[in-house]
Amino acid sequence: MDRINSIKTEELPGKRPVTWFELATLLGMLCFKNAGLKYAVYEVGLGGRLDATNVITPLCSCISQIELEHTEYLGNTEELIAAEKGGIIKQEIPVIVSGQKESVKNVFRKIAKEKNAPIIFTDEYCKTSEIVYKNTQQNSTDYQSVYFFRQNSVKMCFSLDSEKFSRPLNVSLLLLGEFQARNAAVASLAVKTVFPNLDESIIEKGLEKTVLPGRFEPVDLSTSRFENISNLILDGAHTVKSIGFTMDTFCNLFSNAKTDSYLLFACASDKKAEEIAELFKGKFSHIILTVPGGTKESDFPRLKAAFEKSGIEYTAIPDYLKAIPYILSKAAEEKATVLVTGSFYLVAEVKKYLLTQKTIIQFSH
């Protein structure tokens, strides 16, 4: 670190200072090396082509579904963003890509051809069976039960079949939502690409144990003063597409929730609030709008205007420190289900608040 601190700006490309993410990436590399890891997974920070992680030559590259995000840096179309994401495709290194629209696929095909890199699109190479949500506590598909999520009792079950597998994978995920099935397909094909002789049962066990905080994460409130809340779900989705996936899952699992459900929503100023608001129409009995914490820039007047334009009733509480206890207390009174979404910053603030309470809060993931 002393050497990093001594680097002069004029010694760096573009004569600019080292960024926080570049330092964090370097620190991660050093930690992995010192730990003696044989294998590691790096997630790209922004885009791909110019990202700090892209100095690595991997055994396999993975690209999930393209979204219109960070358009000020990556371009304002999915095809332009794909060109940036495709920058992680390396010479003769295989790449696994989640299902995309055809024009986006063509961008990746072109880059892969130029790099002579084998490319696999999961929707073409891997078949996913119908998804079933199961209540493992009751050994049934009765997932509408009150307090259903409290003991991590809900799992998403499906199978994956591909030429790369010696048999279909029987997948049981704590991660919920159709998009997580797509991600599981990407991960499974990547593992079999790098380790072709690995037994399928190991992949199944890895998927079954996978957790991801802040992605449709249920919170166990049974020992808290909010124990009467039926279900509390935290999801950091913050784009039109990802919030659409979240709402699909929410409505699938809580088909009757709109009569007794609360939404706590906030988003950063660069998000498409007008399009996102439409996704919540007619889905909640109460909606509380706030801001995503004290550090992320937001545009609260615009957010309120977006919901008003959509004809959605809401309660505006711009102070998130007041909005969080307000919604939890009200939901507890009504024994309602609560969804918190729109920002990982907001999710973090809700967790922080719950952890300051004198009772024990269990986060299910």
C-alpha positions as CSV (number, residue, x, y, z in Angstrom):
1,M,0.0,0.0,0.0
2,D,2.9,2.3,0.6
3,R,4.0,1.9,-3.0
4,I,0.4,2.7,-4.2
5,N,0.3,5.8,-2.0
6,S,3.6,7.0,-3.5
7,I,2.4,6.8,-7.1
8,K,2.3,10.2,-8.7
9,T,-0.7,11.1,-10.8
10,E,1.5,11.8,-13.9
11,E,2.7,8.2,-13.8
12,L,-0.8,6.8,-14.4
13,P,-2.7,6.5,-17.6
14,G,-4.6,9.7,-18.4
15,K,-2.7,11.4,-15.5
16,R,-5.4,10.7,-13.1
17,P,-5.4,9.4,-9.5
18,V,-6.1,5.8,-8.6
19,T,-9.8,5.2,-8.0
20,W,-11.3,3.5,-5.0
21,F,-12.5,0.6,-7.1
22,E,-9.1,0.0,-8.6
23,L,-7.6,-0.1,-5.1
24,A,-10.3,-2.5,-3.9
25,T,-9.7,-4.7,-7.0
26,L,-6.0,-4.8,-6.3
27,L,-6.6,-5.6,-2.6
28,G,-8.9,-8.4,-3.6
29,M,-6.2,-9.9,-5.9
30,L,-3.6,-9.7,-3.1
31,C,-6.0,-11.3,-0.6
32,F,-6.8,-14.2,-3.0
33,K,-3.1,-14.7,-3.6
34,N,-2.1,-14.6,0.1
35,A,-4.9,-17.1,0.9
36,G,-3.5,-19.5,-1.7
37,L,-6.8,-19.8,-3.6
38,K,-6.6,-22.0,-6.7
39,Y,-9.7,-20.4,-8.2
40,A,-11.6,-17.2,-7.7
41,V,-14.6,-15.4,-9.2
42,Y,-14.4,-11.7,-10.1
43,E,-17.5,-9.7,-10.8
44,V,-17.0,-6.8,-13.1
45,G,-17.7,-3.4,-11.5
46,L,-19.0,-1.3,-14.4
47,G,-19.4,-2.4,-18.0
48,G,-16.5,-4.6,-18.8
49,R,-14.2,-3.3,-21.5
50,L,-12.6,-0.6,-19.3
51,D,-13.3,-2.1,-15.9
52,A,-10.4,-2.6,-13.5
53,T,-11.1,-6.4,-13.2
54,N,-10.6,-6.8,-17.0
55,V,-6.8,-7.1,-16.6
56,I,-7.5,-10.8,-15.7
57,T,-7.3,-13.6,-18.3
58,P,-10.0,-16.0,-16.9
59,L,-10.7,-19.6,-17.5
60,C,-14.2,-18.7,-18.5
61,S,-16.2,-15.5,-18.9
62,C,-19.9,-15.1,-18.0
63,I,-22.3,-12.4,-19.1
64,S,-25.8,-12.1,-17.5
65,Q,-28.8,-10.5,-19.2
66,I,-28.2,-6.9,-20.5
67,E,-30.1,-4.1,-18.9
68,L,-30.2,-0.3,-19.6
69,E,-28.1,0.8,-16.6
70,H,-25.3,3.3,-16.3
71,T,-26.2,4.6,-19.7
72,E,-24.2,7.8,-19.2
73,Y,-21.1,5.6,-19.3
74,L,-22.0,2.5,-21.3
75,G,-24.4,3.8,-24.0
76,N,-28.2,4.3,-24.2
77,T,-29.1,1.1,-26.1
78,E,-28.7,-2.6,-25.1
79,E,-26.5,-3.1,-28.1
80,L,-24.0,-0.4,-27.1
81,I,-24.0,-1.7,-23.5
82,A,-23.4,-5.3,-24.9
83,A,-20.4,-4.0,-26.8
84,E,-18.9,-2.7,-23.5
85,K,-19.8,-5.9,-21.6
86,G,-18.4,-8.0,-24.4
87,G,-15.0,-6.4,-23.6
88,I,-14.4,-9.2,-21.1
89,I,-14.4,-11.8,-23.9
90,K,-10.8,-12.9,-24.3
91,Q,-8.8,-14.6,-27.0
92,E,-9.9,-18.3,-27.2
93,I,-11.5,-18.2,-23.8
94,P,-15.0,-19.6,-23.6
95,V,-17.9,-17.3,-22.7
96,I,-21.3,-18.2,-21.3
97,V,-24.0,-15.7,-22.0
98,S,-27.6,-15.5,-20.6
99,G,-30.5,-15.3,-23.0
100,Q,-30.6,-12.0,-24.8
101,K,-32.6,-10.5,-27.7
102,E,-31.2,-11.4,-31.1
103,S,-29.6,-8.0,-31.8
104,V,-27.7,-8.2,-28.5
105,K,-26.6,-11.8,-29.3
106,N,-25.2,-10.6,-32.6
107,V,-23.0,-8.1,-30.8
108,F,-21.6,-10.9,-28.6
109,R,-21.2,-13.3,-31.6
110,K,-19.2,-10.7,-33.5
111,I,-16.8,-10.1,-30.6
112,A,-16.5,-13.9,-29.9
113,K,-15.7,-14.6,-33.5
114,E,-13.0,-11.9,-33.6
115,K,-11.5,-13.4,-30.4
116,N,-11.9,-17.0,-31.6
117,A,-13.7,-17.6,-28.3
118,P,-16.3,-20.4,-28.0
119,I,-19.7,-18.8,-27.1
120,I,-22.7,-20.5,-25.4
121,F,-26.1,-18.8,-25.0
122,T,-27.9,-20.5,-22.2
123,D,-31.4,-20.2,-23.8
124,E,-30.1,-22.1,-26.8
125,Y,-27.9,-24.6,-25.1
126,C,-29.7,-25.4,-21.8
127,K,-33.3,-26.3,-21.2
128,T,-35.0,-25.2,-18.0
129,S,-38.1,-27.0,-16.8
130,E,-41.2,-25.4,-15.3
131,I,-40.4,-23.6,-12.0
132,V,-42.2,-24.8,-8.9
133,Y,-42.1,-23.0,-5.5
134,K,-42.2,-25.4,-2.6
135,N,-42.9,-25.0,1.1
136,T,-40.4,-27.5,2.5
137,Q,-41.7,-27.1,6.0
138,Q,-45.0,-28.6,4.9
139,N,-43.6,-30.6,2.0
140,S,-46.1,-29.0,-0.4
141,T,-46.6,-26.1,-2.8
142,D,-48.7,-24.2,-0.2
143,Y,-46.5,-21.1,-0.3
144,Q,-49.3,-18.7,0.6
145,S,-49.1,-19.7,4.3
146,V,-48.7,-16.9,6.9
147,Y,-45.1,-16.6,8.1
148,F,-44.1,-18.8,5.1
149,F,-40.7,-17.3,4.7
150,R,-39.7,-17.2,8.4
151,Q,-37.7,-20.4,8.5
152,N,-36.3,-20.2,4.9
153,S,-38.9,-22.8,4.1
154,V,-39.5,-21.6,0.5
155,K,-37.4,-23.0,-2.3
156,M,-37.6,-22.7,-6.1
157,C,-37.3,-26.0,-7.8
158,F,-36.6,-26.8,-11.4
159,S,-34.3,-28.9,-13.6
160,L,-31.5,-27.9,-16.1
161,D,-30.6,-30.1,-19.0
162,S,-27.7,-29.6,-21.4
163,E,-25.3,-31.6,-23.5
164,K,-22.6,-30.5,-21.1
165,F,-24.3,-32.4,-18.2
166,S,-24.2,-36.2,-17.9
167,R,-27.7,-36.0,-16.6
168,P,-30.3,-33.2,-15.9
169,L,-29.5,-31.1,-12.8
170,N,-32.2,-31.1,-10.1
171,V,-32.0,-27.6,-8.8
172,S,-33.4,-26.4,-5.5
173,L,-32.7,-22.7,-4.9
174,L,-33.2,-20.4,-1.9
175,L,-32.8,-17.6,-4.5
176,L,-36.3,-16.9,-5.9
177,G,-37.4,-15.6,-9.2
178,E,-37.3,-16.8,-12.8
179,F,-34.2,-14.6,-13.5
180,Q,-32.3,-16.6,-10.8
181,A,-33.0,-19.8,-12.7
182,R,-31.3,-18.1,-15.7
183,N,-28.4,-17.1,-13.5
184,A,-28.2,-20.7,-12.2
185,A,-28.0,-21.9,-15.8
186,V,-25.1,-19.5,-16.6
187,A,-23.2,-20.6,-13.4
188,S,-23.8,-24.3,-14.0
189,L,-22.6,-24.2,-17.6
190,A,-19.5,-22.2,-16.6
191,V,-18.6,-24.7,-13.9
192,K,-18.9,-27.6,-16.4
193,T,-16.9,-25.7,-19.0
194,V,-14.0,-25.2,-16.6
195,F,-14.4,-28.6,-14.8
196,P,-15.9,-30.9,-17.4
197,N,-15.5,-34.0,-15.2
198,L,-17.1,-32.5,-12.1
199,D,-20.0,-34.6,-10.8
200,E,-23.4,-33.0,-11.3
201,S,-24.3,-33.6,-7.6
202,I,-21.6,-31.1,-6.5
203,I,-23.1,-28.4,-8.7
204,E,-26.5,-29.2,-7.3
205,K,-25.2,-28.9,-3.7
206,G,-23.5,-25.6,-4.5
207,L,-26.7,-24.1,-6.0
208,E,-28.8,-25.3,-3.0
209,K,-26.5,-23.5,-0.5
210,T,-26.2,-20.3,-2.5
211,V,-27.5,-17.2,-0.8
212,L,-27.5,-13.6,-2.0
213,P,-28.2,-10.8,0.6
214,G,-30.6,-8.2,-0.6
215,R,-32.1,-10.2,-3.5
216,F,-35.6,-11.2,-2.5
217,E,-34.3,-11.7,1.0
218,P,-36.8,-12.8,3.7
219,V,-36.3,-11.5,7.2
220,D,-37.2,-13.5,10.3
221,L,-39.0,-11.1,12.6
222,S,-40.4,-13.7,15.0
223,T,-38.3,-12.5,18.0
224,S,-38.7,-8.7,17.3
225,R,-41.4,-6.2,18.2
226,F,-42.5,-6.4,14.5
227,E,-43.3,-10.1,14.8
228,N,-46.8,-9.6,13.6
229,I,-45.6,-8.6,10.1
230,S,-46.5,-11.6,7.9
231,N,-43.5,-11.4,5.7
232,L,-40.7,-8.8,5.2
233,I,-38.9,-9.1,1.9
234,L,-35.8,-7.0,1.0
235,D,-34.8,-6.6,-2.6
236,G,-32.2,-4.2,-4.0
237,A,-33.6,-4.3,-7.5
238,H,-33.2,-0.8,-9.0
239,T,-33.8,-1.0,-12.8
240,V,-37.0,-1.4,-14.7
241,K,-36.1,-4.9,-15.7
242,S,-34.9,-6.1,-12.3
243,I,-37.9,-4.6,-10.5
244,G,-40.1,-6.2,-13.0
245,F,-38.6,-9.6,-12.1
246,T,-39.0,-8.8,-8.4
247,M,-42.7,-7.9,-8.9
248,D,-43.3,-11.1,-10.9
249,T,-41.9,-13.1,-8.1
250,F,-43.7,-11.2,-5.4
251,C,-47.1,-11.5,-7.2
252,N,-46.5,-15.2,-7.8
253,L,-45.8,-15.9,-4.2
254,F,-48.3,-13.5,-2.7
255,S,-51.2,-13.5,-5.1
256,N,-53.5,-12.0,-2.5
257,A,-51.1,-9.6,-1.0
258,K,-52.4,-6.4,-2.7
259,T,-55.2,-6.2,-0.1
260,D,-52.8,-6.3,2.9
261,S,-49.3,-5.4,1.7
262,Y,-47.0,-2.4,2.0
263,L,-44.3,-1.2,-0.3
264,L,-41.3,0.9,0.8
265,F,-39.7,2.4,-2.3
266,A,-36.8,4.7,-3.0
267,C,-34.5,5.1,-6.0
268,A,-31.4,7.1,-7.1
269,S,-31.9,10.1,-9.3
270,D,-30.6,8.4,-12.4
271,K,-33.3,5.6,-12.4
272,K,-36.4,5.6,-14.6
273,A,-38.9,6.4,-11.9
274,E,-41.8,7.0,-14.4
275,E,-41.5,3.5,-15.9
276,I,-40.8,1.8,-12.5
277,A,-43.9,3.4,-10.9
278,E,-46.2,1.6,-13.4
279,L,-44.9,-1.7,-12.2
280,F,-46.5,-1.2,-8.8
281,K,-49.9,-0.1,-9.9
282,G,-52.7,-2.0,-8.2
283,K,-50.2,-4.3,-6.4
284,F,-50.1,-2.8,-2.9
285,S,-52.6,-1.5,-0.3
286,H,-50.1,1.1,1.0
287,I,-47.0,2.7,-0.7
288,I,-44.5,4.7,1.2
289,L,-41.9,6.7,-0.8
290,T,-38.6,7.8,0.7
291,V,-35.0,8.4,-0.3
292,P,-32.3,5.6,-0.5
293,G,-30.2,6.6,2.5
294,G,-28.0,9.6,3.3
295,T,-25.3,9.1,0.6
296,K,-27.0,8.2,-2.6
297,E,-28.3,11.2,-4.7
298,S,-32.0,11.1,-5.3
299,D,-34.7,13.3,-6.9
300,F,-37.7,13.0,-4.5
301,P,-39.9,15.6,-6.2
302,R,-39.5,13.7,-9.5
303,L,-40.3,10.4,-7.7
304,K,-43.5,11.7,-6.3
305,A,-44.5,13.2,-9.7
306,A,-43.9,9.8,-11.3
307,F,-46.3,8.1,-8.9
308,E,-48.9,10.9,-9.3
309,K,-48.7,10.6,-13.1
310,S,-49.4,6.9,-12.8
311,G,-52.4,7.6,-10.5
312,I,-50.9,5.7,-7.6
313,E,-51.7,6.8,-4.0
314,Y,-48.7,7.0,-1.7
315,T,-47.4,8.5,1.5
316,A,-44.3,10.6,1.2
317,I,-41.8,10.4,4.0
318,P,-38.5,11.9,2.6
319,D,-36.6,11.1,5.9
320,Y,-35.8,7.4,5.5
321,L,-35.0,7.2,9.2
322,K,-38.6,8.0,9.9
323,A,-40.0,6.1,6.9
324,I,-38.5,2.7,8.0
325,P,-40.0,2.5,11.5
326,Y,-43.3,4.0,10.2
327,I,-43.9,1.2,7.6
328,L,-42.8,-1.6,9.9
329,S,-45.0,-0.4,12.7
330,K,-48.0,0.1,10.5
331,A,-47.5,-3.3,8.8
332,A,-47.2,-5.0,12.2
333,E,-50.6,-3.5,13.2
334,E,-52.2,-4.9,10.1
335,K,-50.3,-8.2,10.0
336,A,-49.3,-7.2,6.5
337,T,-46.6,-8.3,4.0
338,V,-43.9,-5.7,3.3
339,L,-41.6,-5.4,0.3
340,V,-38.7,-3.0,0.4
341,T,-37.1,-2.4,-3.0
342,G,-35.6,0.2,-5.4
343,S,-32.1,0.5,-3.9
344,F,-29.4,-1.6,-2.1
345,Y,-28.8,1.6,-0.1
346,L,-32.4,1.5,1.2
347,V,-32.1,-2.2,1.9
348,A,-28.9,-1.6,3.9
349,E,-30.7,1.1,5.9
350,V,-33.6,-1.2,6.8
351,K,-31.1,-3.8,8.0
352,K,-29.2,-1.3,10.0
353,Y,-32.4,-0.1,11.6
354,L,-33.5,-3.7,12.5
355,L,-30.1,-4.5,14.0
356,T,-30.4,-1.4,16.3
357,Q,-33.5,-2.9,17.9
358,K,-33.0,-4.6,21.2
359,T,-34.5,-7.9,19.9
360,I,-32.7,-10.4,17.8
361,I,-33.4,-10.1,14.1
362,Q,-32.5,-13.1,11.8
363,F,-31.8,-12.4,8.2
364,S,-32.8,-15.5,6.4
365,H,-29.9,-15.5,3.9
